[in-house]
Amino acid sequence: MPQLDVSSYISQMFWLLLSFCALWFLLSTFIVPKLADVVEQRKRKIDEYVQKAEALNAQAQKSLEKYNETISLAEQQAEEDRNKGKEELKAYLQKTEADMAVNLNKKIADNEFMLATEKSNTLQQIEVIAQDLAYQIVQKLGFTNIRKQDIAALTPKDKING
C-alpha cells in the first residue's frame, strides 16, 4: 500500500496541506459568506415577520377595544331603550287604567241611577197593587162605603219610599 510507505509521507503531507488550504480558502471566501448572508437574510425576514405580527397584534387589540366599546355603547343604548319602553308602557297602562276607572265609575253611576229608578217604579207599583188589594179585601169584608181614594189617602207614602 502506497499510503503506508514512509518515503511518500512528505508528498502526502504536502498535498494534504495544499488540499486543506485550498478547501479552507474556498470555504472562507465563497461558501461561508454565502451561508452567513443566507442566515442574515433569514434573520431579517423573521424580524420583519415578527414586526408585522406585532403590528397586526396591535391593530387587533385596537379593533378589540373598539369592538368592546361598541358593544358597551350598544348595551347602554339597549338599557336606555328598555327603560324608556318601560316608562312608556307604565304611562300607557296608567292612562288606560284611569280611562277604565272613569268608564267603570260612569257605568256604576248609570246602573245605580237605573236601579234607583226601577226601585221607585217598583215601589209605586207595589203601592198601587197594595191599594187595589186592600180595596178588594175591604169589599169582600162587606165594607161597600169605602172608596179607592180613601185607601190611597191612608197609605203612608213617606215610609214606603224611604
Secondary structure as UniProt FT lines:
FT   HELIX           2..4
FT   HELIX           6..8
FT   HELIX           9..26
FT   HELIX           27..31
FT   HELIX           32..140
FT   TURN            141..142
FT   TURN            144..145
FT   HELIX           148..154
FT   HELIX           157..161
//
